Amino acid sequence: MISHWLCHCASWQTPRVAWGYGARSAIYLFQTSRADNDTGAAYFGIHDATNFRRSFKRWTGQTPGLLRDALHV
């Protein structure tokens, strides 16, 4: 069962995201730097900033901009 899940996830997600570290890694990235969406996309191996924003919202429930604003007030 787990190996089937891993094969399925590996086909469309990067390893960091497939293992469930997407939200924590993305939040850490924004806490430690003023990364923009392009930087976040490159970090996770996501094709473009729009897809990163969409993924980030799915992982955390909020957009990267809202999180950046809350962290860097």
N, C-alpha and C positions, 0 to 999 in steps of 0.2 A: 504494500500500500504506500509506504513512504517513498520507496524508489520510484514508483509511478508518479507520485506528486512531484518529486525532484526533477524527473525527466520533463514533466509538463511545464514546470516553472522555468527550468533552464532554457527552454526553447524560446521564451519571450521576455524574460527578465534578466537583469544582471545578477550575478551571485550575491552582491550585497543586499539587493532588494528581495531576492527570492528567499533569503534566510530570515526575513522580517526585520532587518536593521534599517530599512528605509527611513522611517520617521525619526528614530533616534540619531542616525547619522546625519540626516538633513538638518535637524535642529542643532546638533553640535556644530555643523558647518557654519550655520548662521550665527551661533553664539560666539564662535572664535574668530570670525572674520566678517567683513561686510560684503559677502559673496552675493552676486546677482544670479538671476535665473540661468544665464548662460554658463556660469561657473558651476552651478549645481547640476546642470545637465551634463556637463563634461565630467564631473566627479563621479556621477552614477552611470556614465556611458549611455545616456539617453540622447536620442537623435537631435532634439532641439529644445529651446526654452519653453515653448508652449506645452510640449508633452511633459516636461519636468514639472511645470506648474500644476498641470492636471494630476500627475502622480502624487505630488506633494500634498495637494488638497485631499486626495483619497487616503493618504497615510495619516494625516493629522487633523483633517476637518477644517482647515483654514488655509488661506493662500500664503505663499512665501512672503509677500509684501506686508501682510498683517503681522506675521511673526517678526519680521525685521523691524517694523515700527515698534512693536512691543518690547523688543530686546534692546534697541538702540535709542531709547527716548532721551 
